[in-house]
Amino acid sequence: SIPIVAEVFSYGAKKYDAYNFNKGANATTYIDAAHRHMNKYLMNENVDDESGLPHLAHAISCLMMLLDNDIINVTIDDRNKFYK
């Protein structure tokens, strides 16, 4: 499973530039993308049409990128403040 997640990162590096994800982005950007991929999986779609890679690997990658941004302190925190 780890090699498949690595393939998603390689795909993203070609599409968006290498390591562009750690330049900082809204937290909800990654959460929304992870939700989209998980929802596709829940709708019985296993593979992303564009990349040809599993939706679950994409969802895991989204969460890993968000975690990395949190660790290096570049996440733009746009979470709902009502829940704090």
PyMOL commands that set and color helices and strands:
alter all, ss='L'
color gray80, all
select helices_A, chain A and resi 2-16+20-23+27-42+55-71+81-83
alter helices_A, ss='H'
color red, helices_A
deselect
rebuild
show_as cartoon
